[in-house]
């Protein structure tokens, strides 16, 4: 084998003809490389195998001004030869910044020269992945329902426009434009993913003005359901995913932009053809699998987000004015609910108790049996009931929106409206009883675990939160305590006490809150104690992780949770209710789409239960169904209409205030 000195120069093409070994591909020779890719500079012939053992002393640059001298002895420099190599301890501890980058570039180019086929495969794979990322982001829908393969077999107008724009720009401007385009696609992808999650859980898209605070609530929900460690890792993973998505999308767009510039002529022809095909498909309405081939879904999604922001800002001012107008705002206390004087009035919300519980084939059999059994047991105890439907202002979560809508008579369907109404003095049902001066008003809120200043707006003299009821048992996922315990504590602390005037209470039951695992079970009321009896029940229950991604199991456990909550409430009323007890109970919203279905309504059941026949006679004209189970064709009202109907039915006199 011949031996070459470090001063030997490589043969020129004129001195030693090159025989093509078949690995050279002219098209790829002009493709931009990883580091610097000129507009039209000729890339080194890296797809060729070297002729013989010769390795050049100088590596030709890809970019003008990027000449990098290779080590005189390439084999020695790369550590592959048999020449003298520097001892490991003789190497400097750290190279200066520019020198280190030069060394890395030289190493990379040397690797490409030694492994041209691998370099070609890597370059093509990177390009394909970049194209898949960019096109996937442009075609990604914002709902899980629309996430089908046919959605990605389309031509996005934004890709054609971006290609034309990048081809027209000089290199520096092209790099900036491509990077910004990629970051924009990353942001759009994040918004689409948030839309998917919000639609799945709350039945609506993500609002960039109002909903950032709900992400903190989502983390708290994960912590309560899956544990603090899972919540922390989920938060870290979400942040890293967003950052990685933005960076990778920007790099992908730059990669494609430089590729277009390197093949400017063919890219221009391709863009013209794509534009022609797009316009033809639009004109002819061409579809594949029922989906238009030509699309502008990315720009459409951005338009929808922009409209959502504008509508939110306009709604804020309009709702502030609406909240100041109140049909009963100036009504004196003596003229509010005279038909309920002397009654213990209890308003109870059952978490996620929706129409699905009564009508879905999976959940209905058990829930319907529970409602029928409850109706029969209460009738034997002297109670009668009427039931109908209310359309909730929220869906899948954000229970406070349903509570405030029901109590205020205003449609409170977002966080801004909630903040606006609770900062004002709009009359709530609970405050109406407080305003009379004839009732003690209390709230039992086992889901409240921090300061709750809204209690003043609701008109509650005393609030019992998760820490005020003496519970010493285990949490059941998100729910801090079983409903049976919360009701027994309410009986012990307030309803069962001797008092000078009747009681008005708002009670929120949380055992039917998602993820519906593990679930409590009914125990003997005399054994409830401080809640320690539930230790074994919680430990033997189903883990949330076992059902959270399984729609059928989630439905089954959801149905069981509603059965438990309704049974707890009806047994409490049967056991502790008096001739003067009046109970109104309802669901605050439907369960999330995984349980209720993508086309589910927002209807929830509502029932009025009392022993005194005059209480139910006052609502005869509501045409509600006898018993605890509303008929399918029972009246359906907006939840915001209940307050005025209720106040009117029980003798309140309107004295309006205006905005």
C-alpha positions in Angstrom: 0.0 0.0 0.0 1.5 3.4 -0.9 2.4 5.8 1.8 1.5 9.5 1.5 3.2 12.3 3.3 1.3 15.1 5.0 2.6 17.4 2.2 1.2 15.4 -0.7 -1.5 17.4 -2.7 -4.7 15.6 -3.9 -4.9 14.9 -7.6 -6.9 17.3 -9.7 -9.7 16.1 -12.0 -7.4 16.9 -14.9 -4.6 14.7 -13.6 -6.8 11.7 -12.6 -10.1 11.2 -14.2 -13.0 10.2 -11.9 -15.2 7.3 -12.6 -18.7 7.7 -11.4 -19.5 4.9 -8.9 -23.3 5.6 -9.1 -23.6 7.3 -5.8 -23.5 10.8 -7.2 -26.9 12.5 -7.6 -26.9 15.9 -9.2 -30.1 17.0 -7.6 -28.9 16.4 -4.1 -25.6 18.1 -4.8 -27.3 21.5 -4.6 -29.4 20.7 -1.5 -28.6 22.9 1.5 -26.5 21.3 4.2 -27.1 21.4 7.9 -25.1 24.5 8.9 -24.9 27.1 6.1 -26.8 26.8 2.9 -26.2 29.5 0.2 -28.8 30.5 -2.2 -27.1 28.8 -5.2 -23.6 27.8 -4.1 -22.5 24.4 -5.4 -22.2 21.9 -2.6 -19.1 19.7 -2.4 -19.5 16.4 -4.2 -20.1 14.6 -1.0 -22.2 11.8 -2.6 -19.0 10.5 -4.3 -16.8 7.8 -2.9 -13.2 9.0 -2.8 -11.0 7.6 -5.6 -8.5 5.4 -3.8 -6.9 6.4 -0.5 -6.5 10.0 -1.3 -8.1 12.5 1.1 -7.9 16.2 0.4 -6.0 18.5 2.6 -8.5 21.3 2.1 -12.2 20.9 2.5 -14.1 23.0 0.1 -16.7 25.2 1.9 -20.5 25.1 1.3 -20.8 28.8 1.8 -18.8 31.6 0.5 -16.3 32.9 3.1 -16.5 29.6 5.0 -13.2 28.1 3.9 -11.9 25.7 6.5 -8.5 24.2 6.3 -8.5 20.6 7.2 -5.6 19.2 9.2 -2.7 18.5 7.0 -2.8 14.8 8.0 -6.5 14.0 7.9 -6.0 10.6 9.4 -4.1 11.9 12.3 -6.5 14.7 12.8 -9.5 12.4 13.0 -7.7 9.8 15.1 -8.0 7.1 12.5 -4.5 6.9 11.2 -1.4 5.4 12.5 0.6 8.6 12.8 1.6 10.3 15.9 -1.5 11.4 17.9 -1.4 13.9 20.8 -1.7 12.4 24.2 -5.1 12.9 25.9 -3.6 14.9 28.7 -1.8 17.1 26.1 -5.1 18.5 24.7 -6.3 21.8 25.9 -9.1 21.8 28.5 -11.3 24.0 26.4 -11.1 25.5 22.9 -12.1 29.1 22.3 -15.6 29.6 21.0 -14.9 30.2 17.3 -12.1 27.6 17.2 -14.4 25.0 18.8 -17.2 25.7 16.2 -14.6 25.5 13.4 -13.4 22.2 14.7 -16.9 20.8 14.9 -17.7 21.9 11.4 -14.5 20.3 10.1 -15.3 17.1 11.9 -18.8 17.1 10.5 -17.6 17.7 6.9 -14.9 15.0 7.3 -17.6 12.6 8.5 -19.7 13.4 5.4 -16.7 12.8 3.2 -16.0 9.4 4.8 -19.7 8.3 4.9 -21.4 10.0 1.9 -24.3 7.5 1.7 -25.2 7.9 5.4 -24.9 11.7 5.1 -27.2 11.6 2.1 -29.8 9.5 4.0 -29.6 11.8 7.1 -30.0 14.9 4.9 -33.0 13.5 3.1 -34.6 12.2 6.3 -34.2 15.6 8.0 -35.8 17.3 5.0 -38.8 14.8 5.0 -39.3 15.3 8.7 -39.2 19.0 8.4 -41.8 18.9 5.6 -44.0 16.5 7.7 -43.9 18.9 10.7 -44.7 22.0 8.7 -47.5 20.4 6.7 -48.9 18.6 9.8 -49.0 21.9 11.7 -50.8 23.7 8.8 -53.4 20.9 8.5 -53.9 20.0 12.2 -57.6 20.4 13.3 -58.5 21.8 16.7 -60.8 19.0 17.8 -60.3 15.3 18.5 -63.3 14.5 16.4 -61.7 16.0 13.3 -58.4 14.3 13.8 -58.6 11.9 10.9 -56.1 10.8 8.2 -58.2 12.5 5.5 -57.6 15.9 7.1 -53.9 15.6 6.2 -54.4 14.7 2.6 -55.0 18.3 1.5 -53.3 21.2 0.0 -52.8 24.1 2.4 -52.9 27.6 0.8 -50.6 28.9 3.5 -47.8 26.5 2.3 -48.0 27.8 -1.3 -48.0 31.4 -0.2 -45.1 30.9 2.2 -43.1 29.1 -0.5 -43.5 32.0 -2.9 -42.6 34.6 -0.3 -39.4 32.7 0.7 -38.3 32.4 -2.9 -38.6 36.1 -3.4 -36.5 37.1 -0.3 -32.7 37.5 -0.1 -31.0 35.1 2.2 -30.9 37.1 5.5 -34.5 38.1 5.2 -35.5 34.6 4.1 -33.9 33.1 7.3 -35.8 35.5 9.5 -39.1 35.1 7.7 -38.8 31.3 7.8 -37.9 31.3 11.5 -40.9 33.5 12.3 -43.2 31.4 10.1 -42.0 28.3 12.0 -42.6 29.9 15.4 -46.0 31.1 14.3 -46.9 27.5 13.3 -45.6 26.3 16.7 -47.9 28.8 18.4 -50.8 27.8 16.2 -50.2 24.1 17.1 -50.2 24.9 20.8 -53.5 26.8 20.5 -55.0 23.9 18.5 -53.9 21.4 21.2 -55.4 23.6 23.9 -58.6 23.8 21.8 -58.7 20.0 21.7 -58.3 19.7 25.5 -60.8 22.5 26.3 -63.4 21.1 23.8 -63.0 17.6 25.3 -63.4 18.8 28.9 -65.4 22.0 28.8 -67.2 21.8 25.5 -65.7 24.9 24.1 -62.4 26.2 22.6 -59.6 27.8 24.5 -59.9 31.6 25.1 -56.5 33.3 25.0 -57.9 36.2 27.0 -59.6 34.4 29.8 -58.5 30.8 30.2 -54.8 31.0 31.2 -55.8 30.9 34.9 -57.7 27.6 34.2 -54.3 25.9 33.5 -53.5 26.3 37.1 -56.8 24.7 38.0 -56.0 21.8 35.6 -52.7 21.2 37.4 -54.5 21.2 40.7 -57.0 18.7 39.4 -54.2 16.4 38.1 -52.5 16.7 41.6 -55.8 15.8 43.3 -56.6 12.9 40.9 -53.2 11.5 40.1 -50.9 12.8 42.8 -48.5 15.8 43.2 -45.6 14.1 41.5 -47.7 13.3 38.4 -48.9 16.9 38.3 -45.4 18.3 38.6 -44.1 16.1 35.8 -47.1 16.9 33.7 -46.4 20.6 34.1 -42.7 20.3 33.3 -43.5 18.1 30.3 -46.0 20.5 29.0 -43.6 23.4 29.2 -40.8 21.4 27.6 -43.1 20.3 24.8 -44.1 23.9 24.0 -40.5 25.1 23.9 -39.4 22.1 21.9 -42.3 22.6 19.5 -41.5 26.2 18.9 -37.8 25.6 18.3 -38.2 22.5 16.1 -40.9 24.1 14.0 -38.7 27.2 13.4 -35.7 25.0 12.4 -38.0 22.9 10.1 -39.2 26.0 8.4 -35.7 27.3 7.9 -34.6 24.0 6.5 -37.3 24.0 3.9 -36.7 27.7 3.1 -33.1 27.0 2.3 -34.0 23.9 0.3 -36.4 26.0 -1.8 -33.6 28.6 -2.4 -31.1 26.0 -3.4 -33.5 24.6 -6.0 -35.0 28.0 -6.9 -36.1 27.2 -10.4 -37.8 23.9 -9.7 -39.3 25.3 -6.5 -40.8 28.2 -8.4 -42.4 25.8 -11.0 -43.7 23.6 -8.1 -45.2 26.5 -6.3 -46.9 27.6 -9.5 -48.3 24.1 -10.1 -49.5 23.8 -6.5 -51.3 27.2 -6.7 -52.9 26.2 -9.9 -54.1 22.9 -8.5 -55.3 24.6 -5.3 -57.4 27.2 -7.3 -58.8 24.4 -9.5 -59.9 22.3 -6.6 -61.6 25.4 -5.0 -63.4 26.2 -8.2 -64.5 22.6 -8.8 -65.1 21.8 -5.1 -62.9 18.7 -5.3 -63.1 16.5 -2.2 -61.5 13.4 -0.9 -63.3 11.3 1.8 -65.8 14.2 2.1 -63.1 16.8 2.9 -62.1 19.6 0.5 -58.7 19.1 -1.1 -57.9 22.8 -1.1 -57.9 24.3 2.4 -56.9 27.3 4.4 -57.5 25.8 7.8 -54.5 27.4 9.5 -55.4 30.9 8.6 -59.0 30.1 9.4 -58.0 28.9 12.9 -56.1 32.1 13.5 -59.1 34.1 12.3 -61.3 32.2 14.8 -58.9 33.0 17.6 -58.8 36.7 16.7 -62.7 36.8 16.5 -62.8 35.1 19.9 -60.5 37.8 21.4 -62.5 40.6 19.9 -65.8 39.1 21.0 -64.5 38.6 24.5 -63.4 42.2 24.8 -66.8 43.5 23.5 -68.7 41.1 25.8 -66.9 42.4 28.9 -68.4 45.9 28.5 -71.8 44.7 27.5 -72.1 42.2 30.3 -71.0 44.8 32.9 -74.0 46.9 31.9 -76.3 43.9 31.8 -75.3 42.9 35.3 -76.4 46.3 36.7 -80.0 45.7 35.5 -81.9 43.5 37.9 -85.6 42.9 38.0 -85.6 42.3 41.7 -82.6 44.4 42.6 -84.5 47.1 44.5 -87.1 44.8 46.0 -87.4 45.3 49.8 -86.6 42.3 51.9 -90.1 42.1 53.2 -91.4 41.5 49.7 -89.0 38.7 48.8 -90.1 35.0 48.9 -93.0 35.6 51.3 -94.4 32.2 50.2 -91.4 30.4 51.9 -91.5 32.1 55.3 -90.7 29.7 58.1 -89.2 27.1 55.7 -85.7 25.6 55.9 -84.6 26.3 52.3 -81.7 24.1 50.9 -80.2 24.5 47.5 -77.9 21.6 46.6 -75.7 21.1 43.6 -74.6 17.6 42.6 -71.3 17.7 40.6 -71.6 16.7 37.0 -75.2 15.5 37.4 -76.3 15.9 33.8 -78.9 14.6 31.4 -76.4 11.9 30.3 -76.8 10.2 33.7 -80.5 9.7 33.1 -80.5 8.9 29.3 -77.2 7.3 28.3 -77.6 3.5 27.9 -74.6 2.7 30.1 -75.5 5.0 33.0 -79.3 5.2 32.8 -80.3 1.8 34.2 -78.5 2.3 37.5 -79.3 6.0 37.9 -83.0 5.6 36.9 -83.4 2.9 39.5 -81.8 5.1 42.1 -84.2 8.0 41.2 -87.2 5.8 41.3 -86.2 4.3 44.6 -85.5 7.7 46.0 -88.9 9.0 44.8 -90.7 6.0 46.5 -88.7 6.3 49.8 -89.4 10.1 50.0 -93.0 9.6 49.3 -93.3 7.1 52.2 -91.6 9.8 54.4 -94.3 12.3 53.2 -92.3 14.2 50.6 -93.3 14.9 47.0 -91.2 16.1 44.1 -91.4 17.9 40.7 -88.5 17.7 38.2 -87.5 19.5 35.0 -84.5 20.4 32.9 -82.1 23.4 32.9 -79.5 24.2 30.3 -76.3 24.9 32.1 -73.9 27.8 31.2 -70.9 25.5 31.4 -70.0 21.9 30.4 -67.6 19.3 31.7 -66.2 21.6 34.4 -65.9 25.2 35.8 -68.7 24.4 38.2 -68.7 27.9 39.6 -70.0 29.2 36.3 -73.1 27.0 36.7 -73.6 28.0 40.3 -73.4 31.7 39.7 -75.7 31.4 36.6 -78.3 29.6 38.7 -78.1 31.9 41.6 -77.8 35.3 39.8 -80.2 34.9 36.9 -77.4 36.0 34.5 -75.7 33.9 31.8 -72.2 33.5 33.3 -70.4 31.3 30.8 -66.8 32.5 31.1 -64.3 33.7 33.7 -64.6 37.3 32.9 -68.3 37.3 33.4 -67.8 35.5 36.7 -65.4 38.2 37.9 -67.7 40.9 36.8 -70.8 39.6 38.4 -69.2 38.6 41.7 -67.6 42.1 42.0 -71.0 43.7 41.8 -74.2 43.6 43.9 -76.5 41.7 41.6 -79.1 39.9 43.7 -78.6 36.1 44.1 -81.2 33.6 45.3 -79.2 33.0 48.4 -78.8 36.7 49.1 -82.6 37.2 48.6 -83.1 35.1 51.7 -80.4 36.9 53.6 -81.9 40.3 52.6 -85.2 39.4 54.2 -83.5 39.2 57.6 -85.7 36.1 58.4 -83.1 33.4 57.6 -79.7 32.3 58.7 -77.7 31.7 55.6 -74.8 29.1 55.4 -72.8 27.4 52.8 -71.3 23.9 52.9 -68.5 23.8 50.4 -66.3 20.7 50.7 -64.6 21.5 47.4 -63.3 24.9 48.7 -59.7 24.6 50.0 -58.6 28.3 49.9 -60.0 31.7 50.5 -63.4 32.2 48.9 -64.3 35.9 49.0 -67.3 35.3 46.7 -69.2 34.1 49.7 -70.2 37.7 50.5 -71.7 38.1 47.0 -73.7 34.9 47.4 -75.1 36.2 50.6 -73.8 33.5 53.0 -73.3 34.4 56.6 -71.2 31.4 57.3 -69.2 29.0 55.0 -68.0 25.6 55.9 -65.1 24.7 53.6 -63.1 21.4 53.4 -61.3 22.2 56.7 -64.2 23.3 58.8 -66.3 20.1 59.1 -64.0 17.9 61.1 -63.3 15.3 58.5 -60.4 12.9 59.3 -60.9 10.4 56.5 -59.1 10.0 53.1 -59.7 12.1 50.0 -61.5 10.3 47.1 -59.4 11.7 44.2 -60.5 15.3 43.7 -63.3 15.1 46.2 -62.1 16.0 49.7 -64.8 13.9 51.4 -67.7 11.7 50.6 -71.1 13.4 50.2 -72.6 11.3 53.0 -70.1 12.8 55.4 -70.7 16.3 54.1 -74.4 16.0 54.6 -74.0 14.4 58.1 -71.7 17.3 59.0 -74.2 19.8 57.8 -76.9 18.1 59.9 -74.6 18.2 63.0 -73.3 21.8 62.5 -76.4 23.6 61.3 -79.5 21.8 60.2 -80.0 19.8 63.4 -79.3 22.7 65.8 -82.0 24.5 67.7 -82.3 28.0 66.2 -84.4 31.2 66.5 -85.1 31.4 62.7 -85.2 29.1 59.8 -82.1 28.1 57.8 -81.2 28.8 54.2 -78.2 26.7 53.0 -76.3 26.2 49.8 -74.7 22.7 49.7 -72.3 21.5 47.0 -71.8 17.7 46.8 -68.5 16.6 45.1 -68.3 12.8 45.1 -69.5 12.7 41.5 -66.7 15.0 40.3 -64.4 13.4 37.7 -62.3 11.2 37.5 -64.9 9.1 39.4 -62.3 6.8 41.0 -62.0 5.8 43.7 -65.6 6.1 44.8 -67.1 6.1 48.3 -69.9 3.7 49.4 -72.8 4.3 51.7 -72.3 3.3 55.3 -74.7 3.3 58.2 -75.4 7.0 59.1 -74.6 6.3 62.8 -71.1 5.0 61.8 -70.0 8.1 59.8 -68.2 9.6 62.7 -65.1 11.6 61.8 -64.8 9.9 58.4 -62.1 7.3 59.5 -64.6 4.6 58.4 -63.8 5.5 54.8 -60.1 4.5 55.0 -60.7 1.0 53.9 -63.2 2.0 51.3 -60.8 4.4 49.6 -57.9 2.0 49.7 -60.0 -0.8 48.0 -61.4 1.5 45.3 -60.5 1.8 41.6 -57.5 3.9 40.7 -58.1 7.0 38.6 -55.3 5.9 36.2 -57.3 2.7 35.5 -60.3 4.4 34.0 -59.3 7.9 33.0 -58.6 7.0 29.4 -61.3 4.3 29.1 -64.6 5.9 27.9 -66.7 2.9 28.8 -65.3 2.4 32.3 -65.5 6.1 32.9 -69.2 6.0 32.0 -69.8 3.1 34.3 -68.0 4.8 37.3 -69.6 8.1 36.5 -73.0 6.5 36.7 -72.1 4.9 40.1 -70.9 8.3 41.4 -74.3 9.9 40.6 -76.1 7.0 42.2 -74.1 7.5 45.3 -74.6 11.3 45.4 -78.4 11.0 44.8 -78.7 8.2 47.4 -76.8 10.2 50.0 -79.0 13.3 49.5 -82.4 11.5 49.4 -81.5 9.3 52.4 -80.4 12.4 54.3 -83.7 14.1 53.5 -85.7 11.0 54.4 -83.8 10.7 57.7 -83.5 14.4 58.8 -86.1 16.3 56.8 -89.0 18.0 58.5 -92.4 19.4 57.6 -90.7 22.7 56.9 -87.8 21.4 54.8 -87.7 22.5 51.2 -85.0 21.0 48.9 -84.0 22.2 45.5 -81.3 20.1 43.9 -79.7 20.0 40.5 -76.6 19.2 38.5 -74.2 22.1 37.8 -73.2 20.8 34.3 -72.9 17.7 32.1 -69.8 15.4 32.4 -67.0 15.8 29.9 -67.4 14.7 26.3 -65.6 11.3 26.9 -68.6 10.4 29.0 -71.5 12.5 27.7 -70.6 12.3 24.0 -69.5 14.8 21.5 -73.1 15.8 20.6 -74.5 15.9 24.1 -76.7 18.8 25.2 -75.9 21.0 28.2 -79.1 20.0 30.1 -79.1 19.1 33.7 -81.9 17.7 35.9 -83.5 19.9 38.6 -86.0 18.9 41.3 -88.0 20.7 44.0 -88.9 18.5 47.0 -91.1 19.4 50.0 -93.7 18.0 52.4 -95.9 21.1 52.4 -98.2 20.7 49.4 -98.4 24.5 49.0 -94.7 24.6 48.0 -95.3 22.4 45.0 -98.7 23.9 44.2 -96.9 27.2 43.7 -95.0 25.8 40.7 -97.9 23.8 39.1 -97.7 26.1 36.0 -94.1 25.0 35.4 -95.5 21.7 34.1 -92.6 19.7 35.6 -92.7 15.9 36.0 -93.9 14.1 39.2 -91.0 12.6 41.1 -87.2 12.9 41.0 -86.7 11.9 37.4 -87.7 14.5 34.7 -89.5 13.1 31.6 -87.6 13.4 28.3 -90.2 16.0 27.1 -90.3 18.0 30.4 -89.7 21.7 29.9 -86.2 22.9 29.3 -85.2 26.4 30.5 -81.9 28.2 30.4 -80.4 28.0 33.9 -80.3 31.8 34.1 -84.1 31.9 34.0 -84.6 29.9 37.2 -84.0 32.8 39.7 -86.8 35.0 38.4 -89.2 32.1 38.0 -88.5 30.9 41.5 -88.8 34.4 43.1 -92.0 35.1 41.2 -93.6 31.7 42.1 -93.1 32.3 45.8 -94.6 35.8 45.9 -91.6 38.2 45.4 -92.5 41.7 44.0 -90.3 43.0 41.2 -88.6 46.4 41.8 -86.1 46.7 38.9 -82.8 48.5 38.9 -81.3 49.6 35.6 -77.8 49.7 34.3 
